[in-house]
């Protein structure tokens, strides 16, 4: 068996890149990647946070995770677009199809990152650096966005390599290159070194990854417990974890929430917002071949008091109607009429539909499944706004993220009872 070779493929500014390509394909003349722009929140109300930003936006020191209001203060001309998770999943899956041609073992680490085990594949596609450039260039030519690819003998070093100079690059950090390429980097750049850990390390003058690698591991264990040993191993390039052949992104839960531009003060409006959120959550469940056994609802009042309630089910489900009925029950059990400005729905304890347990008295499940499947198929082909429930037609609810439509967007409306 040849030397272990691992690739880490990381999409450059994923959400922003995917949004830019979609808009260019629809005829937009401006490439979001070439101007100060960002994806996140609700641009009309400046609520929410920055999820991704363009390279020009980085010049204004705009950070992922900061509020839209703060970002706009730094760069008043910043263009902000709302997230489109359906689009992002399609782009991610398209990239995965290309990667599958180069290895039978691919692990999706997140929606925009994959590990690829290239061990013993040289006879098919050439030496690793040449193959990585071919993969990178194919993704750029066929899908329109750029990636960085890191190459090494393990996952940790491959991921660190892909984080070097961006965008559209191939880098290596093999064991013999660690001192030159990795030890000189700030210790905060090391995978698994977060803000709290960084502050503790800097208090002891551990400022670079090299400093960490040369620190006594027993001292790190006393300072950070088992996490200290973990990051010491990472700083020295030690990692033996396998590339797990996994075509789906590991998901612990799926949720959606929205902050409304007005006070929701009656049950009818609250239930309509909840329905829009449930439709998105249930569709994502089915798209990822999951069902749920735990459903929760939360809300925050206009005075910023937060409430939540959850229920564990006896059987699993991914039915929009079933989840919505439970969400409404949970909401009515905790809401006492307070004006609401934020609502959220989340599902957890997910399991594969391959192992679904059918309840004896669960009603006409096949009819609901057929209905959900038909709706998903139409929306996947024609867009999320192609079909919606007739209850939204005269609702007056507009500008709410998560599935509630704007009536003026639809000169010809379809409805679903």
C-alpha positions in Angstrom: 0.0 0.0 0.0 1.3 3.5 -0.9 1.8 6.4 1.4 -1.5 7.9 2.7 -2.6 11.0 0.7 -5.5 13.1 1.8 -7.0 16.1 0.0 -9.1 18.8 1.8 -11.3 20.7 -0.6 -12.7 24.1 0.7 -14.9 26.4 -1.3 -13.7 30.0 -1.3 -16.3 32.3 0.4 -18.9 29.6 -0.3 -22.2 31.3 0.3 -21.1 34.5 -1.4 -19.6 32.7 -4.4 -22.6 30.5 -4.9 -25.0 33.5 -4.7 -22.8 35.5 -7.1 -22.8 32.7 -9.7 -26.5 32.2 -9.5 -27.1 35.9 -10.1 -24.7 36.1 -13.0 -26.5 33.1 -14.6 -29.7 35.0 -14.3 -28.3 38.0 -16.1 -27.0 40.3 -13.4 -24.1 42.4 -14.6 -22.4 42.8 -11.2 -20.3 40.0 -9.7 -20.8 40.1 -5.9 -17.3 38.6 -5.5 -15.7 41.7 -7.0 -17.4 44.3 -4.8 -17.9 44.8 -1.1 -20.7 42.4 -0.4 -21.9 39.8 2.1 -24.6 37.2 2.7 -26.6 37.3 5.9 -29.7 38.2 7.8 -32.4 40.5 6.5 -30.9 43.4 4.4 -34.1 45.5 4.6 -34.1 45.7 8.5 -30.4 45.1 9.0 -31.3 42.2 11.4 -29.0 39.2 11.6 -25.3 38.5 11.2 -22.8 38.2 8.4 -22.5 34.6 7.2 -20.0 35.2 4.3 -18.2 38.1 2.8 -16.4 38.9 -0.4 -12.6 39.5 -0.5 -13.2 43.3 -1.2 -15.4 43.4 2.0 -12.5 42.0 4.0 -10.6 45.3 3.4 -13.1 47.0 5.6 -12.4 44.5 8.4 -15.9 43.0 8.2 -16.0 39.8 10.1 -18.1 36.6 9.8 -20.5 36.6 12.7 -20.8 40.4 13.2 -24.2 42.1 12.9 -25.4 43.6 9.7 -25.7 47.0 11.4 -22.0 46.9 12.4 -20.9 45.8 9.0 -22.9 48.7 7.4 -21.3 51.1 9.8 -17.8 50.0 8.5 -18.9 50.0 4.9 -22.1 52.0 4.0 -22.0 50.8 0.4 -21.8 47.1 1.4 -24.3 45.0 -0.6 -26.0 42.5 1.6 -28.1 39.6 0.2 -30.2 37.1 2.2 -29.1 33.4 2.5 -30.5 30.8 0.1 -29.8 27.4 1.6 -31.5 25.5 -1.1 -29.1 27.0 -3.6 -26.1 26.2 -1.4 -27.1 22.6 -1.1 -27.4 22.2 -4.9 -24.0 23.7 -5.4 -22.4 21.5 -2.7 -24.0 18.4 -4.3 -22.7 19.4 -7.7 -19.2 19.7 -6.4 -19.5 16.3 -4.7 -20.4 14.6 -8.0 -17.1 15.8 -9.5 -15.1 14.7 -6.5 -16.6 11.2 -6.7 -14.8 10.7 -10.0 -11.4 10.9 -8.2 -11.9 8.7 -5.2 -14.4 6.1 -3.8 -13.9 7.6 -0.3 -15.1 11.1 0.4 -16.2 12.6 3.7 -18.3 15.8 3.7 -17.1 17.8 6.6 -19.6 20.7 6.1 -21.6 22.1 3.2 -18.5 23.7 1.7 -15.7 21.3 2.8 -14.8 17.8 1.9 -12.0 15.3 2.6 -11.0 13.0 -0.2 -8.8 10.0 0.3 -6.4 9.9 -2.7 -4.3 7.0 -1.4 -3.3 4.6 -4.3 -5.1 6.8 -6.9 -2.0 8.0 -8.6 -2.1 5.3 -11.3 -5.5 6.6 -12.3 -5.2 10.4 -12.1 -1.5 11.2 -11.8 0.5 12.5 -8.9 -1.4 14.3 -6.1 -0.5 18.0 -6.9 -1.3 17.5 -10.6 -4.6 15.8 -9.8 -5.5 18.5 -7.3 -5.0 21.2 -9.9 -7.2 19.3 -12.3 -10.0 19.0 -9.7 -9.7 22.7 -8.8 -9.8 23.8 -12.4 -12.7 21.5 -13.3 -14.8 22.9 -10.5 -14.0 26.4 -11.6 -14.8 25.7 -15.3 -17.9 23.5 -14.9 -19.5 25.0 -11.8 -18.2 28.6 -11.8 -16.8 28.9 -8.3 -13.3 28.4 -6.9 -11.9 26.1 -4.2 -8.6 25.7 -2.3 -7.2 22.2 -2.0 -4.8 21.2 0.7 -2.7 18.0 0.4 -1.0 16.0 3.1 -0.7 12.6 4.7 -3.6 13.2 7.2 -6.8 15.2 7.5 -5.4 17.8 10.0 -2.5 18.8 7.8 -4.6 18.8 4.6 -7.1 21.1 6.2 -4.3 23.4 7.5 -2.8 23.5 4.0 -6.1 24.5 2.4 -6.2 27.5 4.7 -3.0 29.0 3.3 -3.1 31.7 0.6 -6.5 32.0 -1.0 -8.4 31.9 -3.4 -8.1 29.3 -6.1 -4.9 27.6 -4.8 -3.4 24.2 -4.2 -1.1 23.9 -1.2 0.8 21.1 0.6 1.9 20.6 4.2 3.6 17.3 4.3 5.3 16.3 7.6 8.7 17.5 6.5 7.1 20.9 5.7 5.5 21.5 9.1 8.2 23.7 10.6 8.4 25.8 7.5 4.8 26.2 6.5 2.8 25.7 9.8 4.9 26.5 12.8 5.4 30.1 11.8 1.6 30.7 11.7 -0.2 32.4 14.7 -1.4 29.8 17.2 -5.0 31.0 16.6 -4.9 29.6 13.1 -4.6 26.1 14.4 -7.7 23.9 14.0 -9.5 23.6 17.4 -7.8 26.7 19.0 -10.8 28.9 19.8 -10.9 32.4 21.4 -10.9 31.1 25.0 -8.0 28.7 24.4 -6.1 31.4 22.4 -6.3 33.8 25.3 -5.0 31.2 27.8 -2.1 30.2 25.5 -1.1 33.9 24.9 -1.0 34.4 28.6 2.0 32.0 28.6 3.7 33.6 25.6 2.5 30.7 23.3 1.9 32.9 20.2 2.7 30.6 17.2 1.9 27.1 16.3 5.6 26.3 16.7 5.5 27.6 20.2 2.7 25.3 21.0 4.4 22.3 19.3 7.5 22.8 21.5 5.6 23.3 24.8 5.6 20.5 27.4 2.4 18.5 26.7 2.0 17.8 30.5 1.9 21.6 31.1 -0.8 21.9 28.4 -2.7 19.1 30.1 -2.7 20.9 33.4 -3.7 24.1 31.7 -6.3 22.9 29.3 -6.9 19.2 30.3 -7.4 16.8 27.5 -7.9 19.6 25.0 -4.3 20.6 25.6 -3.0 17.2 24.5 -5.3 17.4 21.4 -4.0 20.7 20.2 -0.4 19.7 21.0 -0.8 16.7 18.7 -2.3 18.9 16.0 0.5 21.5 16.4 3.0 18.6 15.7 0.9 17.4 12.8 -0.3 14.2 14.5 -3.7 12.9 13.3 -4.6 9.3 12.4 -8.4 9.7 12.0 -9.7 8.0 8.8 -11.6 9.7 6.0 -15.1 8.4 6.7 -16.9 7.5 3.5 -19.9 9.7 4.0 -21.9 11.4 1.2 -24.1 13.3 3.5 -23.3 16.2 5.9 -23.6 15.0 9.5 -26.6 16.8 11.0 -27.6 16.9 14.7 -30.6 19.1 14.2 -32.3 21.4 11.7 -33.9 24.7 12.6 -35.2 27.9 11.2 -36.2 31.2 12.9 -37.2 34.7 12.0 -37.3 38.1 13.5 -40.5 39.9 12.4 -40.6 43.6 11.4 -43.8 44.0 13.5 -45.3 42.6 16.7 -47.1 39.3 16.3 -49.9 39.6 18.8 -52.6 37.2 17.7 -52.7 33.4 17.3 -53.5 33.5 13.6 -50.4 35.4 12.6 -48.2 33.4 14.9 -49.4 30.1 13.4 -48.8 31.4 9.9 -45.2 32.4 10.7 -44.7 29.0 12.4 -46.1 27.3 9.3 -43.6 29.0 7.0 -40.8 27.9 9.3 -42.0 24.4 9.5 -42.3 24.1 5.8 -38.6 25.0 5.4 -37.5 22.7 8.3 -39.5 19.7 7.1 -38.3 20.1 3.5 -34.7 20.1 4.7 -35.4 16.9 6.7 -36.7 15.1 3.7 -33.9 16.5 1.4 -31.3 14.9 3.8 -33.3 11.7 4.2 -33.9 12.2 7.9 -36.9 12.0 10.2 -37.1 13.6 13.7 -38.2 12.4 17.1 -37.8 15.7 18.9 -39.6 19.0 18.0 -39.1 22.3 19.7 -40.6 25.8 19.4 -39.2 29.1 20.8 -40.2 32.7 20.7 -38.9 36.1 22.0 -41.2 38.9 23.0 -40.8 42.6 22.1 -39.4 43.1 25.6 -36.7 40.4 24.8 -38.0 37.7 27.2 -37.4 34.3 25.6 -39.5 31.1 26.0 -39.2 27.6 24.6 -40.9 24.2 24.7 -40.1 20.8 23.2 -41.6 17.4 22.9 -40.2 13.9 22.2 -42.3 11.8 19.9 -43.0 8.1 20.2 -42.3 7.6 16.5 -40.3 9.6 14.0 -41.7 11.9 11.3 -40.7 14.3 8.5 -44.3 15.2 7.5 -44.9 18.9 7.3 -48.4 18.6 8.6 -47.5 16.4 11.5 -44.6 18.7 12.6 -46.8 21.8 12.2 -49.6 20.3 14.4 -47.1 19.6 17.2 -45.5 23.0 16.9 -48.8 24.7 17.2 -49.6 22.6 20.3 -46.3 23.4 21.9 -46.7 27.1 21.1 -50.2 27.4 22.6 -49.0 25.7 25.8 -46.4 28.4 26.5 -47.7 31.6 24.8 -49.8 33.9 27.0 -50.6 36.6 24.5 -47.3 38.6 24.7 -46.4 40.5 21.6 -43.7 38.5 19.8 -40.8 39.7 17.6 -38.9 36.4 17.1 -40.1 32.8 16.4 -38.2 29.6 15.9 -38.7 26.0 15.1 -36.2 23.2 15.5 -36.1 19.4 15.2 -33.5 17.1 16.7 -32.8 13.4 17.5 -32.6 12.8 13.8 -32.5 9.3 12.3 -32.3 8.0 8.7 -35.5 7.2 6.9 -33.9 3.8 6.1 -34.8 2.8 9.6 -38.1 4.5 10.1 -40.6 2.9 12.5 -44.2 3.1 11.4 -46.8 3.9 14.1 -49.9 1.8 14.2 -52.3 4.7 14.6 -50.4 7.4 12.7 -53.2 8.1 10.2 -52.9 8.3 6.5 -49.1 8.6 6.3 -48.9 7.5 2.6 -51.1 10.3 1.5 -49.1 12.9 3.4 -45.8 11.5 2.1 -47.1 11.6 -1.5 -48.2 15.2 -1.0 -44.9 16.3 0.6 -42.9 14.5 -2.1 -44.9 16.2 -4.9 -44.4 19.6 -3.3 -40.7 19.1 -2.8 -40.3 18.0 -6.5 -42.1 21.0 -7.9 -40.2 23.5 -5.7 -36.9 21.8 -6.5 -37.6 22.2 -10.2 -39.3 25.6 -10.4 -38.1 27.3 -7.2 -39.3 27.6 -3.6 -41.9 30.2 -4.6 -43.6 28.1 -7.3 -46.1 26.6 -4.9 -47.4 27.8 -1.5 -50.4 27.4 0.7 -53.5 29.5 0.0 -53.6 30.6 3.6 -50.8 33.1 2.8 -52.7 34.8 -0.1 -54.5 37.3 2.1 -52.4 37.1 5.1 -50.8 40.5 5.0 -47.6 38.9 6.4 -44.6 40.0 4.3 -40.9 40.2 4.5 -40.5 37.2 6.9 -37.7 34.8 6.2 -38.2 31.1 6.2 -40.9 30.6 3.6 -43.5 33.3 4.1 -44.0 34.8 0.6 -44.5 38.4 -0.5 -47.8 38.7 -2.3 -46.5 41.3 -4.8 -43.9 38.8 -6.1 -46.6 36.6 -7.6 -48.7 38.0 -10.5 -50.0 34.5 -11.1 -50.5 32.5 -7.9 -50.9 28.8 -7.3 -52.3 27.6 -4.1 -52.2 24.5 -1.9 -55.0 23.7 0.5 
